[in-house]
Amino acid sequence: MNTPDLLSWLAMGGYGLYVWGSVGMCAAALAAELLSLRAQRRALIAQLAAEEAPAAPVRQPVLTRQEAA
């Protein structure tokens, strides 16, 4: 394939900028979505790991007779 054929294929009859711009934006949106999902997954794993750690038991306050009345 020689250079003029390659350039005419990329130009796509004058609509090349629109077509390749759309392809680029779609690829950028897909990459952003994948990065977002990866960050959410890591945050969820960290949250679940923190919840599995044994927590100190919660003590309930004890009322005396004077406080109960």
N, C-alpha and C positions, 0 to 999 in steps of 0.2 A: 504494500500500500504506500503510495507516495504522499507527500505533504499536502497538496491541494485536496486530495480525497479526504484526508483526515480532518482538515479544517472545515470542509463542507459538511462532514458528518457531525462535527461538534456544533456547527452553526445551526443545523437542523432547519434550514430554510428561513432563517431570521428569528426563530423562536428558541434558539439555543440558550440564551441568557435566562429566559423564563423556565425552560425545562431543567437546566442544570442548577439553577437557583432553587427550584422546588425540590430537586433531589438532595441538594445540600441541606436545606432546611429540614427535610424529613430525617436525614441522617443525624443532624444535630439534635432534633427532638428525641429521637430514639436513644442517642447516647445520653442525653440528660435524664431520660426516664430510667435507663439502666443504672446510672450513677445514683439516682434518687432511691431506687429500690435497694441498691447495695447498702447505702447509708442507713435506710430504715431497718434492714435486716440486722446490721451490726448493732444498732441501738436496741433492737428488741432482744437480741441475744445477750447484750450487756445487762439489760433490765431483768431478764429471766435469771441470769447468773446472780444478780444482787438479791433477788427474792429468795433464792435457794439457800442463802447464807442463814444460819440459825440466828434468830433474833432473841433478844432478852425478853423474858416473859413480862407481860404488862400487868402491873399491880393495880388492883382496884382500891380506891380509898375506903377506909373503914370508918363508919360513923360511930361516934360515942353517943351515949344517952342524951346528953345535953344538945348535941348537934341535931339529933333526930327529932327532938321535940319542937 
